[in-house]
């Protein structure tokens, strides 16, 4: 079975400060990892994904994440927070990239940006 | 990529009634996934719908409560039956494509009173 743990249900950072959202996973097979963002009253939008290859992946809106197998982590970062980054962020894992495989989500982290 | 249209976007329903949520995808997909997002919580998979066969339900979810139809490769419905206030949630339809990631509809925000 696969699982995802997101440390910190709420994170607040000042505008312009570093954003760090933590995600650890458990998987019996090489994982496929994803970060999604959910703005209020909207669906989920993919920020970035790790499938194979380069362990540092870059996504939209200046976000990036690094896959660290030894730490079973896939933390999300952004060098400088912007007010528009305020949203709910979900880390997810899948055991394959096939279309019939579900995603397992973490409990989410609500990011608040302080002006 | 995939574009998913989900409707209704929101509804307020009386307890004991049923609501059917529709999900339309702009391309043919093998599997469609239905998730529930309870207030302030993460997404929980309800079931996986494969065209031409019975849906596969996750632990804690049953067909009598959440019947699913999948008549073709671009469409699916989820019915929330005999609703109670505990069913108040956002229900999301999702598909995965060849680019690995999952795409989601905008969700149906259900309130049961």
Boltz contact constraints between the chains, C-beta under 6 A:
constraints:
  - contact:
      token1: [A, 43]
      token2: [B, 104]
      max_distance: 6.0
  - contact:
      token1: [A, 43]
      token2: [B, 105]
      max_distance: 6.0
  - contact:
      token1: [A, 43]
      token2: [B, 106]
      max_distance: 6.0
  - contact:
      token1: [A, 43]
      token2: [B, 107]
      max_distance: 6.0
  - contact:
      token1: [A, 44]
      token2: [B, 104]
      max_distance: 6.0
  - contact:
      token1: [A, 46]
      token2: [B, 101]
      max_distance: 6.0
  - contact:
      token1: [A, 49]
      token2: [B, 100]
      max_distance: 6.0
  - contact:
      token1: [A, 49]
      token2: [B, 101]
      max_distance: 6.0
  - contact:
      token1: [A, 51]
      token2: [B, 100]
      max_distance: 6.0
  - contact:
      token1: [A, 97]
      token2: [B, 100]
      max_distance: 6.0
  - contact:
      token1: [A, 99]
      token2: [B, 30]
      max_distance: 6.0
  - contact:
      token1: [A, 99]
      token2: [B, 31]
      max_distance: 6.0
  - contact:
      token1: [A, 99]
      token2: [B, 96]
      max_distance: 6.0
  - contact:
      token1: [A, 100]
      token2: [B, 30]
      max_distance: 6.0
  - contact:
      token1: [A, 100]
      token2: [B, 31]
      max_distance: 6.0
  - contact:
      token1: [A, 102]
      token2: [B, 33]
      max_distance: 6.0
  - contact:
      token1: [A, 102]
      token2: [B, 45]
      max_distance: 6.0
  - contact:
      token1: [A, 103]
      token2: [B, 102]
      max_distance: 6.0
  - contact:
      token1: [A, 105]
      token2: [B, 42]
      max_distance: 6.0
  - contact:
      token1: [A, 105]
      token2: [B, 43]
      max_distance: 6.0
  - contact:
      token1: [A, 107]
      token2: [B, 42]
      max_distance: 6.0
  - contact:
      token1: [A, 108]
      token2: [B, 42]
      max_distance: 6.0
